[in-house]
Amino acid sequence: VTSLARCSAAGASPTGSLKPLMSTRSERAQRYGVDCGEGLEWPAGWVPGREYAKPLVLTNKSDSAMRLRYRLPDSKYFSMAFPEEIFLLPGLTHTLVVTFRPVHLESYDDAVQFSNERGTFYIPIRAH
């Protein structure tokens, strides 16, 4: 278990890890000053053995500059570039690419952990 949020959550992904406690888009924007949408979802129609990429857009909604850090998803089925610190001025955006590589026709659930000076939050990534 890597965080308190993971301890308080229920459910498991195909990798067997616990799902982190998620906040809504508006809660994240208000509490952490970041808008990242509702998360990423790959709806039905994907095929095992192929690769699918989607952008995850982060927007600084606060009145001050911020530094964001992130951890890679726990699952081997979702991947991202090696984590580097992101510096965002107010109103600016930064795009990260999340790649999904399924091996079986089943549901996949994971999350990307982000942290800044206001705390830690999670963005869900799912394929169904």
ZILINHU-V975921 format. One record per residue. N is the residue number from 1. RES is the residue in one small letter. SS is DSSP state (H for helix, E for strand, L for the rest). Layout:
n=N res=RES ss=SS
n=N res=RES ss=SS
This chain:
n=1 res=v ss=L
n=2 res=t ss=L
n=3 res=s ss=L
n=4 res=l ss=H
n=5 res=a ss=H
n=6 res=r ss=H
n=7 res=c ss=H
n=8 res=s ss=L
n=9 res=a ss=L
n=10 res=a ss=L
n=11 res=g ss=L
n=12 res=a ss=E
n=13 res=s ss=L
n=14 res=p ss=L
n=15 res=t ss=L
n=16 res=g ss=L
n=17 res=s ss=L
n=18 res=l ss=E
n=19 res=k ss=L
n=20 res=p ss=L
n=21 res=l ss=L
n=22 res=m ss=L
n=23 res=s ss=L
n=24 res=t ss=L
n=25 res=r ss=H
n=26 res=s ss=H
n=27 res=e ss=H
n=28 res=r ss=H
n=29 res=a ss=H
n=30 res=q ss=H
n=31 res=r ss=H
n=32 res=y ss=H
n=33 res=g ss=L
n=34 res=v ss=E
n=35 res=d ss=E
n=36 res=c ss=L
n=37 res=g ss=L
n=38 res=e ss=L
n=39 res=g ss=L
n=40 res=l ss=E
n=41 res=e ss=E
n=42 res=w ss=E
n=43 res=p ss=L
n=44 res=a ss=L
n=45 res=g ss=L
n=46 res=w ss=L
n=47 res=v ss=L
n=48 res=p ss=L
n=49 res=g ss=L
n=50 res=r ss=L
n=51 res=e ss=L
n=52 res=y ss=E
n=53 res=a ss=E
n=54 res=k ss=E
n=55 res=p ss=E
n=56 res=l ss=E
n=57 res=v ss=E
n=58 res=l ss=E
n=59 res=t ss=E
n=60 res=n ss=E
n=61 res=k ss=L
n=62 res=s ss=L
n=63 res=d ss=L
n=64 res=s ss=L
n=65 res=a ss=L
n=66 res=m ss=E
n=67 res=r ss=E
n=68 res=l ss=E
n=69 res=r ss=E
n=70 res=y ss=E
n=71 res=r ss=E
n=72 res=l ss=L
n=73 res=p ss=L
n=74 res=d ss=L
n=75 res=s ss=L
n=76 res=k ss=L
n=77 res=y ss=L
n=78 res=f ss=E
n=79 res=s ss=E
n=80 res=m ss=L
n=81 res=a ss=L
n=82 res=f ss=L
n=83 res=p ss=L
n=84 res=e ss=L
n=85 res=e ss=L
n=86 res=i ss=E
n=87 res=f ss=E
n=88 res=l ss=E
n=89 res=l ss=L
n=90 res=p ss=L
n=91 res=g ss=L
n=92 res=l ss=L
n=93 res=t ss=E
n=94 res=h ss=E
n=95 res=t ss=E
n=96 res=l ss=E
n=97 res=v ss=E
n=98 res=v ss=E
n=99 res=t ss=E
n=100 res=f ss=E
n=101 res=r ss=L
n=102 res=p ss=L
n=103 res=v ss=L
n=104 res=h ss=L
n=105 res=l ss=L
n=106 res=e ss=L
n=107 res=s ss=L
n=108 res=y ss=E
n=109 res=d ss=E
n=110 res=d ss=E
n=111 res=a ss=E
n=112 res=v ss=E
n=113 res=q ss=E
n=114 res=f ss=E
n=115 res=s ss=E
n=116 res=n ss=E
n=117 res=e ss=L
n=118 res=r ss=L
n=119 res=g ss=E
n=120 res=t ss=E
n=121 res=f ss=E
n=122 res=y ss=E
n=123 res=i ss=E
n=124 res=p ss=E
n=125 res=i ss=E
n=126 res=r ss=E
n=127 res=a ss=E
n=128 res=h ss=L
